[in-house]
Amino acid sequence: MEFNMYSHLSDSQNEILNYDTGCVVVKACPGSGKTYSVAARMSKLFSQKEFKHKGIAALSFTNVACEEIADKLKVDFDVKQKIGYPHFLGTLDSFINQYIFMPYGHLVMGCKQRPELVGEPYSTWSINRYARDPHQYFDKTTFDFNDNLIMIAPHQAFHFRWIYLNKSGEINGNIQNIINSKNDLFRVGYANQSDANYIALKILQKYPLIAQNIANQFEYFIIDEAQDTNDIQMGVIDALNNSGAGNFMLIGDRDQSIFEWNNARPELFDEKYNQWEKIELNENRRSSENICRFINFLSSFDRIKAVTKSIASYDYVPSIIGYKPEKKKRGTQDWIVTPEESKSSFDKIMCLFCATCEENGIEINKENVAILYRGQSKSQFLGVQRDKFEFSANPWIPNNYHVKDIVKGKHLYENGAFKEGYRLLEKGIIEAVNKPDDKNFYCTNSFVQSLIDSHGIKEHRDNLFELIKLMPTTKQKTLNEWINEANKLFSKYKIKFQIETDNGNIQIDELFGNNMNHGDVHPFYFGTVHSAKGKTFEAVLLLLGKKAGMNYVNMLSRDFDTLKPAYQEELRIVYVGMTRPRKVLMLAVPEDDVDEWKKKLN
C-alpha cells in the first residue's frame, strides 16, 4: 500500500515524507507539488503513529488551500478519517482565533465578555457616526510587532496624510485619535482579524503558561505558504516553538510572496531557512520547460526543472507583444494615444491570444484560460469598470454605510452569489432597522444569533426574505434610481435609505461589476494576479503597464537585491502571473518596453 501511494514521489518529496522530528524549512518552486507533499507526510504520520491527545496542526493562509490538503488526503492517500481532535486543519488565522484569541482575548483587551471578530471577512464594518469619526478606521488599522498603529488599507482610505510623528516628535493627532478609538472598541470586545493576531501574540508573551498549554496539544506543526507570514504571525510561531512545540515544518516559495500590503515579510521565511534544516523542491510539475526557462531570471532557484513528461517538452515558446498605452501631451489634456486607441491595440493582442489557444487545442473556458493583470486599473481593457467611488466621489454617507451593504448584497444575490449576497443583506437590513434609534449600533454575528435564538431561524429568515423580495432589482438602474424606488417601497416600514445623490448617477452594475467573473462578460477567467495565486491554467495572457515611481524596464535593469522592497514585490507579482500556465504564456507590455522585456526573458 505504501509503495503504491508514495513510489512516484521525487527524492526531495521523499525527504518531506520521511521527515520526523525537528524544525525544517521547505523552499518550493512553482508547481512543485508542495501541497501534495504536505498531504503525503500527514498521511504517513497518521498511518505510523497513534495520536491520542497530541495531534498535527496543518495550517495554511486560505480556506481553499486547506480544502486542497483535505482533498488530497482523501483522494490521493486514502485517509478516510475526519481531521478533528486531536488534530487541526485550517488557516493560521482560524487556529489563532480558536486556540488563543477567542478564549483568552479578554485578558488583554479589557472586555468583560468573549471578544468578537468584526470587519472582513466576517462582516463589513459600518460604524461611522460623523465625517471624521476615528471609529470608521477600526477595520483599516491594526498594531505592529512594536505596538505602533499601522494602516491595513490604502492611504486613500484616510482623510489625512499618514505621518506617524509630528515635528515635535509626538504622535500625529489623527493617528492618536484612532489609537484611542481602537482601545475603546477593544474594551467593547471588537477586533478585526489583524487585531486578533496582534492580541494573540500579546497573550502568549504575557501568559507563558497559555503558550505552553497550546504547544503541548500538538506533536507536529506544518505551515504551508509560510512565505506570507508577517512579524506578528511569525512571533506566534516563535512563541509556540520556544514553549515546547519542537516539530515545525514551514513550506513556501519566497519568490511568490506578494502580500506586502498585509505586511507579509518574505525575509522572515529566509531567516528560518538559514536557521533550521532545509529541503528544496525545484522540480516543476505544472509548466513546460520553455516556460520554466522563460521565468528563471525572476527566480531565486539556480534552475527550475520541468518534469511532467506530457508537458515538459511542449513546444510553444512564451511570447512578448506590445500594445499602445494611453498617453497625453506633456503639460496638456490633449491625447497622443486615447484610451479607446489603447484598448483597441490590446483587443488585437487578446484576439491573437484566443486564436493561439485554439491552435494549441485549448478550449477557452474559465478553467483553462486566463487573462491576468496587475492592478484593477487594467480591468478597463476587459470592459470591466473598477469601483471608481471607493475613496473619491463616494456616494455613501456617515452612519448610513449599511446602504452599501444592502445595494451590493442585492446585486450579488441577483447575480447568483446567494451566500455572500444574503450575508450583506442580513447585516444591512438589521442596521437599517436599528441605527435610527442608536447611531453606535453595529450588527455583530452574536447579535444576529440572538435574533435567531429569540425568533427561531425560520421566522428570522422569513422576515428577511419578505424585505429582500420587496426591494427593486439592481439591474440596469443607477444608484439614485434604486434608492428612490426602494424608499417608496419601504416607507411603510419607516426605513429610509440615504446616499450622496450628487455621486449616485452611476449604474449599479458598473459600481459592483468587478465582483462578477461570470460567463456573459468573458468566457475565460479574468482578474488580478493576486486573485489567481495558487491557480493553474492551460494558457495565460499577462497584461502589464508602466509603473509609477520606477517603471518595470528600470526594475529589470537593476540587480534584484538592490531594489526597494516594494519594487521587489512588483517583480514577484509578475513572477506569480507567469507561473500559472502549463502550456501557453503571453505577455502584453507597453510597446516601448518590449525590447527590454525580451532582453531579460529570452
C-alpha positions as CSV (number, residue, x, y, z in Angstrom):
1,M,0.0,0.0,0.0
2,E,2.8,2.4,1.0
3,F,4.7,1.6,-2.3
4,N,1.6,2.4,-4.4
5,M,1.0,5.7,-2.7
6,Y,4.5,7.0,-2.3
7,S,6.6,5.4,-5.0
8,H,6.2,8.2,-7.5
9,L,7.5,10.9,-5.2
10,S,10.8,12.6,-6.1
11,D,13.8,12.4,-3.8
12,S,13.0,15.8,-2.3
13,Q,9.4,14.9,-1.8
14,N,10.5,11.8,0.0
15,E,12.6,13.9,2.3
16,I,9.4,15.7,3.3
17,L,7.5,12.4,3.5
18,N,10.1,10.9,5.9
19,Y,11.0,14.0,8.0
20,D,10.2,13.1,11.5
21,T,11.2,15.4,14.3
22,G,12.8,18.8,14.4
23,C,12.4,22.1,12.6
24,V,12.7,22.3,8.8
25,V,12.0,24.8,6.1
26,V,10.9,23.6,2.6
27,K,11.7,26.0,-0.2
28,A,9.4,25.1,-3.1
29,C,9.3,26.4,-6.7
30,P,6.0,26.9,-8.5
31,G,4.2,23.7,-9.5
32,S,6.5,21.6,-7.3
33,G,3.7,19.7,-5.6
34,K,4.3,21.1,-2.1
35,T,0.6,20.7,-1.1
36,Y,0.7,17.1,-2.4
37,S,3.9,16.6,-0.3
38,V,2.2,18.0,2.8
39,A,-0.7,15.6,2.4
40,A,1.7,12.7,1.8
41,R,3.6,13.5,5.1
42,M,0.4,13.8,7.0
43,S,-1.0,10.5,5.7
44,K,2.2,8.7,6.7
45,L,2.2,10.2,10.2
46,F,-1.5,9.1,10.5
47,S,-0.6,5.5,9.5
48,Q,2.5,5.1,11.6
49,K,1.7,7.0,14.8
50,E,-1.0,6.7,17.4
51,F,-2.3,10.1,18.2
52,K,-4.3,10.2,21.4
53,H,-4.0,13.6,23.0
54,K,-1.4,15.4,20.9
55,G,-2.1,15.9,17.2
56,I,-1.0,17.5,13.9
57,A,-1.7,21.2,13.3
58,A,-1.7,21.7,9.5
59,L,-2.1,25.4,8.7
60,S,-2.2,27.5,5.5
61,F,-3.4,31.0,4.6
62,T,-6.6,30.4,2.8
63,N,-9.6,28.0,3.2
64,V,-9.1,26.9,-0.4
65,A,-5.5,25.7,0.3
66,C,-6.8,23.9,3.4
67,E,-9.6,22.2,1.4
68,E,-7.0,21.2,-1.2
69,I,-4.9,19.4,1.5
70,A,-8.0,17.7,2.9
71,D,-9.0,16.6,-0.7
72,K,-5.5,15.2,-1.4
73,L,-5.5,13.3,1.9
74,K,-8.8,11.6,1.0
75,V,-8.4,11.1,-2.8
76,D,-4.7,10.5,-3.2
77,F,-3.7,8.9,0.1
78,D,-6.9,7.1,1.2
79,V,-7.2,8.9,4.5
80,K,-10.8,8.3,5.4
81,Q,-10.7,9.7,9.0
82,K,-12.1,13.2,9.6
83,I,-9.4,15.6,10.6
84,G,-10.7,16.5,14.0
85,Y,-9.4,16.3,17.6
86,P,-6.6,16.0,18.4
87,H,-5.6,17.4,15.0
88,F,-6.4,20.8,13.4
89,L,-6.5,21.5,9.7
90,G,-7.4,25.1,8.9
91,T,-6.0,28.6,8.3
92,L,-3.4,30.2,10.5
93,D,-5.9,32.9,11.4
94,S,-8.6,30.3,12.4
95,F,-6.0,28.5,14.6
96,I,-5.1,31.7,16.3
97,N,-8.8,32.6,16.8
98,Q,-9.8,29.2,18.2
99,Y,-6.9,28.4,20.5
100,I,-5.7,31.9,21.6
101,F,-7.8,34.9,20.7
102,M,-11.3,33.8,21.4
103,P,-10.7,32.0,24.7
104,Y,-8.2,34.5,26.1
105,G,-8.6,37.8,24.3
106,H,-10.4,39.4,27.2
107,L,-7.3,39.1,29.3
108,V,-5.5,41.9,27.4
109,M,-8.5,43.7,25.7
110,G,-10.2,44.7,29.0
111,C,-13.6,43.5,27.8
112,K,-16.0,41.7,30.1
113,Q,-17.2,39.1,27.6
114,R,-15.8,36.8,24.9
115,P,-14.4,39.1,22.1
116,E,-16.0,39.2,18.7
117,L,-14.3,39.4,15.3
118,V,-15.6,42.3,13.1
119,G,-14.8,43.6,9.6
120,E,-13.9,41.5,6.6
121,P,-14.1,38.5,6.2
122,Y,-16.7,38.3,9.0
123,S,-18.8,41.3,8.3
124,T,-18.5,44.8,6.9
125,W,-17.5,47.5,9.4
126,S,-20.1,50.3,9.4
127,I,-19.6,52.5,12.5
128,N,-19.1,56.0,11.1
129,R,-21.0,58.5,13.2
130,Y,-19.8,61.6,11.6
131,A,-17.4,62.8,8.8
132,R,-14.1,62.3,10.5
133,D,-15.1,59.8,13.2
134,P,-12.0,57.8,14.1
135,H,-14.2,54.7,14.7
136,Q,-14.6,54.4,10.9
137,Y,-10.9,53.4,10.6
138,F,-11.2,50.5,13.0
139,D,-11.1,47.8,10.3
140,K,-8.4,49.8,8.3
141,T,-5.8,49.8,11.0
142,T,-4.0,47.5,13.5
143,F,-0.9,47.4,15.6
144,D,2.5,46.0,14.5
145,F,5.1,43.9,16.4
146,N,6.4,47.1,18.1
147,D,2.9,48.3,19.2
148,N,2.7,51.1,16.6
149,L,-0.6,51.7,14.8
150,I,-0.3,50.8,11.1
151,M,-2.5,51.0,8.0
152,I,-4.0,47.8,6.5
153,A,-5.9,49.8,3.9
154,P,-4.7,52.0,1.0
155,H,-3.7,55.6,2.1
156,Q,-6.6,56.9,0.1
157,A,-9.0,55.4,2.7
158,F,-7.9,58.0,5.2
159,H,-8.8,61.7,5.4
160,F,-5.3,62.8,6.4
161,R,-1.7,62.1,5.4
162,W,-0.3,59.2,7.4
163,I,2.8,60.7,9.0
164,Y,3.2,59.0,12.4
165,L,5.1,61.6,14.3
166,N,4.8,65.4,14.0
167,K,7.7,67.8,14.1
168,S,7.8,67.8,17.9
169,G,8.2,64.0,18.0
170,E,4.7,63.4,19.3
171,I,2.2,61.0,17.6
172,N,0.1,62.7,14.9
173,G,-3.2,63.8,16.4
174,N,-5.3,61.9,13.9
175,I,-3.4,58.7,14.5
176,Q,-3.6,59.2,18.3
177,N,-7.4,59.6,17.9
178,I,-7.5,56.2,16.1
179,I,-5.4,54.6,18.7
180,N,-7.8,55.9,21.4
181,S,-10.8,54.7,19.4
182,K,-9.3,51.2,18.9
183,N,-8.6,50.8,22.6
184,D,-12.2,51.9,23.3
185,L,-13.6,49.4,20.9
186,F,-11.3,46.7,22.3
187,R,-12.9,47.3,25.6
188,V,-16.3,46.7,24.0
189,G,-14.9,43.4,22.7
190,Y,-14.4,44.2,19.0
191,A,-11.3,43.2,17.0
192,N,-10.5,42.8,13.3
193,Q,-8.5,39.7,12.2
194,S,-5.2,41.6,12.2
195,D,-6.0,42.8,15.7
196,A,-6.8,39.3,16.8
197,N,-3.4,38.1,15.7
198,Y,-1.7,41.0,17.5
199,I,-3.7,40.4,20.7
200,A,-2.9,36.7,20.4
201,L,0.8,37.4,20.4
202,K,0.4,39.7,23.4
203,I,-1.4,36.9,25.2
204,L,1.4,34.4,24.6
205,Q,4.0,36.9,25.7
206,K,2.2,37.9,28.8
207,Y,0.9,34.5,29.8
208,P,3.6,31.9,29.0
209,L,1.6,29.0,30.6
210,I,-1.0,29.6,27.8
211,A,1.7,29.2,25.2
212,Q,2.9,26.0,26.9
213,N,-0.6,24.6,27.1
214,I,-1.2,25.1,23.3
215,A,2.3,23.8,22.4
216,N,1.6,20.6,24.4
217,Q,-1.6,20.0,22.4
218,F,0.2,19.3,19.1
219,E,3.1,17.0,18.2
220,Y,3.6,18.5,14.8
221,F,3.1,21.9,13.2
222,I,3.0,22.0,9.4
223,I,2.6,25.5,7.9
224,D,2.0,25.9,4.2
225,E,2.5,29.2,2.2
226,A,4.8,30.3,5.1
227,Q,6.4,33.0,2.9
228,D,3.3,35.1,3.5
229,T,3.8,35.4,7.3
230,N,4.2,38.8,8.9
231,D,6.0,39.8,12.1
232,I,3.0,39.0,14.3
233,Q,2.3,35.6,12.8
234,M,5.9,34.6,12.9
235,G,6.0,35.9,16.5
236,V,3.2,33.5,17.4
237,I,5.1,30.6,15.7
238,D,8.2,31.5,17.7
239,A,6.3,31.7,20.9
240,L,4.9,28.2,20.5
241,N,8.3,26.9,19.3
242,N,10.0,28.4,22.4
243,S,7.3,27.0,24.7
244,G,7.8,23.3,23.8
245,A,6.5,22.8,20.3
246,G,9.6,21.3,18.8
247,N,8.5,19.9,15.4
248,F,7.8,22.6,12.8
249,M,7.8,22.3,9.1
250,L,7.4,25.6,7.2
251,I,6.8,25.3,3.4
252,G,6.7,28.1,0.9
253,D,8.1,29.9,-2.1
254,R,9.6,33.2,-1.1
255,D,9.5,34.2,-4.8
256,Q,5.7,34.2,-4.6
257,S,5.4,36.4,-1.5
258,I,3.0,39.1,-2.9
259,F,1.1,40.2,0.2
260,E,3.3,43.0,1.5
261,W,0.1,45.1,1.7
262,N,-0.8,42.6,4.5
263,N,2.7,43.2,6.0
264,A,4.0,39.9,4.8
265,R,7.8,39.7,5.0
266,P,9.5,37.0,2.9
267,E,12.7,37.7,4.7
268,L,11.2,36.1,7.8
269,F,10.9,32.9,5.8
270,D,14.6,33.4,4.6
271,E,15.7,33.7,8.2
272,K,14.1,30.5,9.2
273,Y,15.6,28.8,6.1
274,N,19.0,29.8,7.2
275,Q,18.5,28.8,10.9
276,W,16.7,25.5,10.5
277,E,17.2,22.3,8.5
278,K,16.3,22.8,4.8
279,I,14.8,20.9,1.9
280,E,14.5,22.2,-1.7
281,L,11.7,21.4,-4.2
282,N,13.0,22.6,-7.6
283,E,11.0,20.3,-9.9
284,N,8.1,22.0,-11.7
285,R,5.2,19.5,-12.4
286,R,3.0,22.2,-13.9
287,S,4.7,24.0,-16.7
288,S,6.7,23.3,-19.9
289,E,10.5,23.6,-20.0
290,N,10.1,26.6,-22.2
291,I,8.0,28.4,-19.6
292,C,10.5,27.3,-16.8
293,R,13.4,28.8,-18.7
294,F,11.4,31.9,-19.5
295,I,10.7,32.7,-15.8
296,N,14.1,31.6,-14.4
297,F,15.6,35.1,-14.2
298,L,13.0,36.1,-11.7
299,S,13.5,33.0,-9.5
300,S,15.9,32.6,-6.5
301,F,16.5,29.0,-7.7
302,D,19.5,28.3,-9.8
303,R,17.3,26.3,-12.1
304,I,13.7,25.1,-12.2
305,K,13.3,21.8,-14.0
306,A,10.1,20.8,-15.9
307,V,9.5,17.1,-15.1
308,T,6.0,16.2,-16.2
309,K,6.6,14.2,-19.4
310,S,3.4,15.2,-21.2
311,I,4.1,18.9,-20.6
312,A,7.8,19.4,-20.3
313,S,8.6,19.2,-24.0
314,Y,5.6,21.3,-25.1
315,D,7.0,23.4,-28.0
316,Y,5.1,26.7,-27.6
317,V,7.6,29.4,-26.8
318,P,6.3,32.2,-24.5
319,S,5.9,35.5,-26.4
320,I,6.0,39.2,-25.6
321,I,3.8,41.6,-27.6
322,G,3.5,45.4,-27.3
323,Y,0.3,47.5,-27.1
324,K,-0.1,51.2,-27.2
325,P,-0.6,52.7,-23.6
326,E,-2.8,55.7,-23.4
327,K,-0.7,58.9,-23.4
328,K,-1.2,62.7,-23.1
329,K,0.9,65.5,-24.5
330,R,3.2,66.8,-21.7
331,G,1.5,69.6,-19.8
332,T,-1.8,69.4,-21.6
333,Q,-5.0,67.5,-21.6
334,D,-4.6,66.6,-25.3
335,W,-4.3,62.9,-26.1
336,I,-1.4,61.4,-28.2
337,V,-3.0,57.9,-27.7
338,T,-6.6,58.0,-26.5
339,P,-7.9,55.3,-24.0
340,E,-10.0,54.0,-26.9
341,E,-7.0,53.6,-29.1
342,S,-5.1,51.9,-26.3
343,K,-7.9,49.4,-25.6
344,S,-8.1,48.7,-29.4
345,S,-4.5,47.8,-29.5
346,F,-4.9,45.4,-26.6
347,D,-8.0,43.9,-28.2
348,K,-5.8,42.8,-31.1
349,I,-3.5,41.0,-28.7
350,M,-6.5,39.4,-26.9
351,C,-7.8,38.1,-30.3
352,L,-4.3,36.7,-31.1
353,F,-4.1,35.0,-27.7
354,C,-7.5,33.4,-28.1
355,A,-6.5,32.2,-31.6
356,T,-3.3,30.8,-30.2
357,C,-5.3,28.9,-27.6
358,E,-7.5,27.4,-30.3
359,E,-4.4,26.5,-32.4
360,N,-3.0,24.6,-29.4
361,G,-6.2,22.7,-28.8
362,I,-7.0,24.6,-25.6
363,E,-10.8,25.0,-25.1
364,I,-11.5,28.6,-23.9
365,N,-13.3,28.4,-20.6
366,K,-12.7,29.7,-17.1
367,E,-10.8,26.6,-16.0
368,N,-8.3,26.5,-18.9
369,V,-7.6,30.1,-20.0
370,A,-6.9,33.3,-18.1
371,I,-6.1,37.0,-18.7
372,L,-4.4,38.4,-15.7
373,Y,-3.4,42.0,-14.9
374,R,-1.5,43.9,-12.3
375,G,-3.9,46.3,-10.5
376,Q,-7.6,47.0,-11.1
377,S,-6.8,49.9,-13.5
378,K,-6.1,47.5,-16.3
379,S,-9.6,45.8,-15.9
380,Q,-11.0,48.5,-18.2
381,F,-9.2,46.8,-21.0
382,L,-11.6,43.9,-20.5
383,G,-14.7,46.1,-20.3
384,V,-14.9,45.9,-16.6
385,Q,-15.0,49.1,-14.6
386,R,-13.3,49.2,-11.3
387,D,-15.1,50.8,-8.4
388,K,-14.1,54.4,-9.0
389,F,-16.1,55.5,-6.0
390,E,-14.2,53.5,-3.4
391,F,-12.3,56.6,-1.9
392,S,-13.3,59.6,-4.0
393,A,-16.7,60.9,-5.2
394,N,-18.1,58.5,-2.6
395,P,-21.9,58.0,-2.7
396,W,-22.0,56.5,0.9
397,I,-22.5,58.9,3.8
398,P,-21.6,58.6,7.5
399,N,-23.9,56.5,9.7
400,N,-25.5,55.0,6.5
401,Y,-22.9,52.6,5.3
402,H,-25.4,49.8,5.7
403,V,-27.0,51.2,2.5
404,K,-23.9,50.0,0.6
405,D,-24.2,46.5,2.1
406,I,-27.9,46.3,1.1
407,V,-27.4,47.5,-2.5
408,K,-24.2,45.4,-3.0
409,G,-25.9,42.4,-1.3
410,K,-29.0,42.7,-3.6
411,H,-26.7,43.0,-6.7
412,L,-24.7,39.9,-5.7
413,Y,-27.9,38.0,-4.8
414,E,-29.4,38.7,-8.3
415,N,-26.2,37.6,-10.0
416,G,-26.1,34.2,-8.3
417,A,-23.8,34.9,-5.3
418,F,-26.5,33.9,-2.9
419,K,-24.5,33.2,0.2
420,E,-22.4,36.4,0.1
421,G,-25.4,38.5,-1.0
422,Y,-27.6,37.2,1.9
423,R,-24.8,37.9,4.4
424,L,-24.6,41.5,3.3
425,L,-28.4,41.9,3.1
426,E,-29.0,40.4,6.6
427,K,-26.5,42.8,8.2
428,G,-27.6,45.8,6.2
429,I,-31.3,45.3,6.9
430,I,-30.7,44.8,10.7
431,E,-28.7,48.0,10.8
432,A,-31.3,49.9,8.8
433,V,-33.8,49.0,11.4
434,N,-31.7,49.8,14.4
435,K,-29.4,52.7,13.5
436,P,-32.2,55.4,13.6
437,D,-32.5,54.8,17.3
438,D,-28.8,54.1,18.1
439,K,-26.1,55.7,15.8
440,N,-23.5,53.5,17.5
441,F,-25.3,50.3,16.6
442,Y,-23.2,47.7,14.8
443,C,-24.7,44.4,13.7
444,T,-22.3,41.7,15.0
445,N,-22.6,37.9,14.4
446,S,-23.6,37.5,18.0
447,F,-26.5,40.0,17.6
448,V,-27.7,38.0,14.6
449,Q,-27.5,34.8,16.6
450,S,-29.5,36.4,19.5
451,L,-32.3,37.3,17.0
452,I,-32.3,33.7,15.7
453,D,-32.4,32.4,19.3
454,S,-35.3,34.6,20.1
455,H,-37.5,34.1,17.0
456,G,-36.2,30.9,15.5
457,I,-34.3,30.5,12.3
458,K,-37.4,30.1,10.1
459,E,-39.1,33.3,11.3
460,H,-35.8,35.2,11.1
461,R,-35.3,34.2,7.5
462,D,-38.9,34.6,6.5
463,N,-38.8,38.2,7.8
464,L,-35.6,39.0,5.9
465,F,-36.8,37.4,2.6
466,E,-40.0,39.4,2.8
467,L,-37.9,42.6,2.8
468,I,-35.5,41.3,0.2
469,K,-38.3,40.4,-2.2
470,L,-39.7,43.9,-1.7
471,M,-36.5,45.5,-2.9
472,P,-36.3,46.7,-6.5
473,T,-34.0,45.0,-8.9
474,T,-30.5,46.5,-9.3
475,K,-30.2,45.6,-12.9
476,Q,-29.9,48.4,-15.4
477,K,-30.5,51.0,-12.7
478,T,-28.4,53.9,-11.4
479,L,-27.8,54.0,-7.7
480,N,-30.1,57.1,-7.4
481,E,-32.9,55.3,-9.3
482,W,-32.7,52.3,-7.0
483,I,-32.7,54.5,-3.8
484,N,-35.7,56.4,-4.9
485,E,-37.7,53.2,-5.7
486,A,-36.6,51.5,-2.5
487,N,-37.6,54.4,-0.3
488,K,-41.1,54.4,-1.8
489,L,-41.5,50.7,-1.2
490,F,-40.0,50.8,2.3
491,S,-41.8,53.9,3.6
492,K,-44.4,51.7,5.4
493,Y,-41.6,50.2,7.5
494,K,-40.3,53.7,8.3
495,I,-36.9,52.7,6.7
496,K,-35.2,55.3,4.6
497,F,-32.0,54.7,2.5
498,Q,-29.7,57.8,2.2
499,I,-26.8,58.4,-0.1
500,E,-24.9,61.4,-1.5
501,T,-27.2,61.9,-4.5
502,D,-24.7,64.0,-6.4
503,N,-22.5,60.9,-6.7
504,G,-25.3,58.5,-7.3
505,N,-25.7,58.7,-11.0
506,I,-23.8,55.5,-11.7
507,Q,-25.1,52.2,-12.9
508,I,-25.1,49.7,-10.1
509,D,-23.8,47.0,-12.5
510,E,-20.8,49.3,-13.1
511,L,-20.4,50.1,-9.4
512,F,-20.2,46.5,-8.3
513,G,-19.5,44.8,-11.6
514,N,-15.9,43.9,-10.7
515,N,-17.3,41.3,-8.3
516,M,-18.6,39.3,-11.2
517,N,-16.4,36.9,-13.2
518,H,-19.4,35.2,-14.9
519,G,-19.6,33.9,-18.4
520,D,-21.6,36.6,-20.0
521,V,-18.7,39.1,-19.6
522,H,-15.9,36.8,-21.0
523,P,-15.7,33.0,-21.5
524,F,-12.2,33.0,-19.9
525,Y,-11.1,33.8,-16.3
526,F,-10.0,37.4,-15.8
527,G,-8.7,39.1,-12.8
528,T,-5.7,40.4,-10.9
529,V,-2.6,38.3,-10.4
530,H,-3.4,38.2,-6.7
531,S,-6.8,36.6,-7.5
532,A,-5.2,33.8,-9.4
533,K,-2.5,32.9,-6.9
534,G,-2.5,29.1,-6.4
535,K,-4.5,28.5,-9.6
536,T,-3.3,26.6,-12.7
537,F,-4.4,27.3,-16.3
538,E,-3.5,25.8,-19.7
539,A,-2.9,29.3,-21.1
540,V,-2.3,32.8,-19.6
541,L,-2.1,36.3,-21.1
542,L,-0.4,38.6,-18.6
543,L,-1.2,42.3,-19.1
544,L,1.4,44.7,-17.6
545,G,1.5,48.5,-17.8
546,K,4.0,51.2,-16.8
547,K,4.6,51.6,-13.0
548,A,4.6,55.0,-11.3
549,G,7.9,55.7,-9.5
550,M,10.0,53.1,-11.2
551,N,8.9,51.5,-14.5
552,Y,9.3,47.8,-15.0
553,V,12.1,48.2,-17.5
554,N,14.1,50.1,-14.9
555,M,13.5,47.4,-12.3
556,L,14.6,44.8,-14.8
557,S,17.9,46.6,-15.5
558,R,18.8,46.6,-11.7
559,D,20.2,43.9,-9.5
560,F,17.1,42.4,-7.7
561,D,18.7,42.6,-4.3
562,T,19.4,46.4,-4.7
563,L,15.7,47.2,-5.4
564,K,13.4,48.7,-2.7
565,P,11.1,46.1,-1.1
566,A,8.1,47.5,-3.0
567,Y,9.8,47.1,-6.3
568,Q,11.0,43.6,-5.4
569,E,7.4,42.7,-4.7
570,E,6.3,44.1,-8.1
571,L,8.6,41.7,-9.9
572,R,7.4,38.8,-7.6
573,I,3.8,39.7,-8.8
574,V,4.9,39.4,-12.4
575,Y,6.6,36.1,-11.5
576,V,3.4,34.7,-9.9
577,G,1.4,35.6,-13.0
578,M,3.9,34.0,-15.4
579,T,4.0,30.7,-13.4
580,R,0.2,30.0,-13.7
581,P,0.1,28.4,-17.2
582,R,1.0,24.8,-18.2
583,K,1.4,25.4,-22.0
584,V,0.9,28.9,-23.3
585,L,2.2,32.1,-21.8
586,M,1.9,35.5,-23.5
587,L,2.9,38.9,-22.1
588,A,1.3,42.2,-23.2
589,V,3.5,45.1,-22.3
590,P,3.8,48.8,-23.5
591,E,5.3,48.8,-27.0
592,D,8.2,50.9,-25.9
593,D,9.2,48.3,-23.3
594,V,9.1,45.2,-25.5
595,D,12.8,45.1,-26.3
596,E,13.8,45.3,-22.6
597,W,11.4,42.5,-21.6
598,K,12.8,40.3,-24.4
599,K,16.3,41.0,-23.4
600,K,15.6,39.8,-19.9
601,L,13.3,36.9,-20.6
602,N,14.6,35.4,-23.9
